[in-house]
Amino acid sequence: MIKRLIDNLNYTFREFLIVSSVIVLITLIAIKQSEFKSIDIFKGKQLHQGGYYIGKILKTPKNIFDSTIKTEFKNLNKVIEDNNLIKNGYPFIIYTSKTNEFIQYIAAIPVNNCEKIKQPAKYVCNYFPKQDVLTVIHKGFLQDRNKGWEILENEIAKNEKKLLNAPFEVFWKGIEQSKDSTTWLTGLYYPIK
């Protein structure tokens, strides 16, 4: 009977150690993730190269914007593949209008040329001009990129610059390249005069 109690005690103690170890490991991972802060680096004035792109004109509620974008870029990639177009850069978004509730924009992917294809409804083939831009590089979670936009807005106001065109962002490194969102790179741009 004593041997049976000792065996049960050992089994319970082993269970306790395993469960405790798992809890400690999960806690350490959660703490490490919460320590990460996205980084926004102001790069100043740069020249952004232009080119053709295929895009889709969209209006999306703010609360589902990031998840909608993933789906729309998948759809754009399918249109590119179906029409044998050649990609010529990273996916980007041109912001045409923002309110407290909605974002109106063009989700786009640069291609060599798309003028000869018949686009589905709401799709456009357009040329994005070469232009001077104020730039912020955002590294990390996409939902944290608002600070980068604030940096650009402050620079515009401080230096009394005028916007020449719609603001846009380019996804240099995102979910397609890495599941680790702490390594994602996004360029935020304000075209200026």
C-alpha positions as CSV (number, residue, x, y, z in Angstrom):
1,M,0.0,0.0,0.0
2,I,2.9,2.4,0.8
3,K,4.5,1.5,-2.5
4,R,1.3,2.3,-4.3
5,L,1.0,5.7,-2.6
6,I,4.7,6.5,-3.5
7,D,4.0,5.5,-7.2
8,N,0.9,7.7,-7.3
9,L,2.8,10.6,-5.6
10,N,5.6,10.3,-8.2
11,Y,3.1,10.2,-11.1
12,T,1.4,13.3,-9.7
13,F,4.7,15.1,-9.1
14,R,5.8,14.3,-12.7
15,E,2.5,15.7,-14.0
16,F,3.0,18.8,-11.9
17,L,6.5,19.3,-13.3
18,I,5.4,18.9,-16.9
19,V,2.4,21.2,-16.6
20,S,4.5,23.8,-14.7
21,S,7.2,23.7,-17.3
22,V,4.7,24.2,-20.1
23,I,3.1,27.2,-18.3
24,V,6.5,28.8,-17.7
25,L,7.5,28.3,-21.3
26,I,4.3,29.8,-22.6
27,T,4.6,32.8,-20.2
28,L,8.2,33.4,-21.4
29,I,7.2,33.4,-25.0
30,A,4.3,35.8,-24.3
31,I,6.5,38.1,-22.4
32,K,9.1,38.1,-25.2
33,Q,6.5,38.9,-27.9
34,S,5.0,41.7,-25.8
35,E,8.5,43.3,-25.4
36,F,8.7,43.8,-29.2
37,K,8.0,47.3,-30.3
38,S,7.6,48.2,-34.0
39,I,10.1,50.6,-35.3
40,D,9.5,53.6,-37.5
41,I,12.5,55.3,-39.2
42,F,12.1,58.6,-41.0
43,K,14.2,58.5,-44.2
44,G,13.5,62.0,-45.4
45,K,13.0,63.0,-49.1
46,Q,13.6,60.3,-51.7
47,L,12.7,59.7,-55.3
48,H,10.2,56.9,-55.8
49,Q,10.4,55.2,-59.2
50,G,7.2,54.9,-61.2
51,G,5.8,52.1,-63.4
52,Y,2.7,50.2,-64.5
53,Y,0.5,48.4,-62.0
54,I,-2.6,46.4,-62.0
55,G,-4.9,47.2,-59.1
56,K,-8.4,47.0,-57.7
57,I,-10.4,49.9,-56.4
58,L,-11.8,49.1,-53.0
59,K,-13.7,50.6,-50.0
60,T,-13.3,48.7,-46.8
61,P,-14.3,49.3,-43.1
62,K,-11.3,50.2,-41.1
63,N,-11.8,47.3,-38.6
64,I,-11.3,44.6,-41.4
65,F,-8.8,46.5,-43.6
66,D,-5.7,44.4,-42.9
67,S,-7.5,41.1,-43.3
68,T,-9.2,42.3,-46.5
69,I,-5.9,43.3,-48.0
70,K,-4.5,39.8,-47.8
71,T,-7.4,38.4,-49.7
72,E,-7.3,41.2,-52.4
73,F,-3.6,40.7,-53.0
74,K,-4.3,36.9,-53.5
75,N,-7.0,37.8,-56.1
76,L,-4.6,40.3,-57.8
77,N,-1.9,37.6,-58.0
78,K,-4.5,35.3,-59.7
79,V,-5.3,37.9,-62.3
80,I,-1.6,38.4,-63.0
81,E,-1.1,34.7,-63.4
82,D,-4.2,34.2,-65.5
83,N,-3.1,37.0,-67.9
84,N,0.6,35.9,-68.0
85,L,1.7,39.3,-66.7
86,I,5.2,39.7,-65.2
87,K,5.5,41.2,-61.7
88,N,7.8,44.2,-61.5
89,G,8.0,45.0,-57.7
90,Y,6.3,44.7,-54.4
91,P,2.6,44.9,-53.6
92,F,1.4,48.4,-52.6
93,I,-1.6,50.4,-51.6
94,I,-2.6,53.9,-52.8
95,Y,-4.9,55.6,-50.2
96,T,-7.5,57.7,-52.0
97,S,-9.7,58.6,-49.0
98,K,-9.9,57.8,-45.3
99,T,-12.7,58.5,-42.8
100,N,-13.2,57.3,-39.2
101,E,-15.1,54.2,-40.5
102,F,-13.9,53.5,-44.0
103,I,-10.7,53.4,-46.1
104,Q,-10.9,53.9,-49.9
105,Y,-7.9,52.7,-51.7
106,I,-6.3,50.8,-54.6
107,A,-4.6,47.5,-53.8
108,A,-1.9,47.2,-56.5
109,I,1.0,45.1,-57.8
110,P,3.6,46.5,-60.2
111,V,3.7,44.7,-63.6
112,N,5.7,45.3,-66.7
113,N,2.7,46.3,-68.7
114,C,-1.0,45.5,-68.4
115,E,-2.6,47.8,-71.0
116,K,-3.4,44.9,-73.4
117,I,-5.4,42.8,-71.1
118,K,-9.2,43.1,-70.4
119,Q,-9.5,43.8,-66.7
120,P,-12.3,42.5,-64.6
121,A,-14.8,45.0,-63.0
122,K,-13.2,47.4,-60.5
123,Y,-9.7,46.5,-61.7
124,V,-7.4,49.1,-63.3
125,C,-4.3,49.2,-65.3
126,N,-2.5,52.4,-64.6
127,Y,0.9,54.1,-64.6
128,F,2.2,55.3,-61.3
129,P,4.4,58.4,-61.8
130,K,8.0,58.9,-60.7
131,Q,7.8,61.4,-57.8
132,D,9.5,62.9,-54.8
133,V,8.3,61.4,-51.5
134,L,8.8,61.8,-47.8
135,T,9.5,58.3,-46.5
136,V,9.2,56.3,-43.3
137,I,10.3,52.7,-43.1
138,H,8.1,50.7,-40.7
139,K,9.5,47.4,-39.3
140,G,7.1,45.1,-37.4
141,F,3.4,44.6,-37.0
142,L,1.2,46.2,-39.6
143,Q,-1.4,47.3,-37.1
144,D,1.4,49.6,-35.5
145,R,2.1,51.6,-38.7
146,N,-0.1,54.5,-37.7
147,K,2.9,56.0,-35.8
148,G,4.8,56.1,-39.1
149,W,2.0,58.0,-40.8
150,E,2.0,60.5,-37.9
151,I,5.7,61.0,-38.3
152,L,5.1,61.9,-42.0
153,E,2.2,64.2,-41.2
154,N,4.3,66.0,-38.6
155,E,7.1,66.5,-41.2
156,I,4.7,67.8,-43.8
157,A,3.3,70.4,-41.3
158,K,6.7,71.3,-39.9
159,N,8.4,71.9,-43.3
160,E,5.2,73.3,-44.9
161,K,5.3,70.8,-47.7
162,K,2.4,70.2,-50.0
163,L,1.0,66.8,-51.0
164,L,1.3,66.2,-54.7
165,N,-0.5,62.9,-54.9
166,A,-2.2,60.3,-52.8
167,P,-0.2,58.7,-50.0
168,F,0.9,55.1,-50.5
169,E,2.7,52.2,-48.8
170,V,4.8,49.4,-50.2
171,F,5.0,45.9,-48.6
172,W,8.7,45.0,-49.0
173,K,8.6,42.1,-46.7
174,G,5.4,40.6,-45.4
175,I,3.5,37.4,-44.7
176,E,4.5,36.0,-48.1
177,Q,8.2,36.1,-47.1
178,S,8.0,35.5,-43.4
179,K,5.5,34.3,-40.8
180,D,7.4,36.4,-38.2
181,S,5.6,39.7,-38.3
182,T,8.4,41.4,-36.2
183,T,10.6,41.2,-39.3
184,W,8.0,42.7,-41.8
185,L,9.1,45.9,-43.7
186,T,6.7,48.4,-45.0
187,G,7.6,51.7,-46.8
188,L,5.2,54.6,-46.0
189,Y,5.2,57.5,-48.5
190,Y,3.8,61.0,-48.9
191,P,4.3,62.4,-52.4
192,I,5.4,66.0,-52.1
193,K,6.0,69.1,-54.2
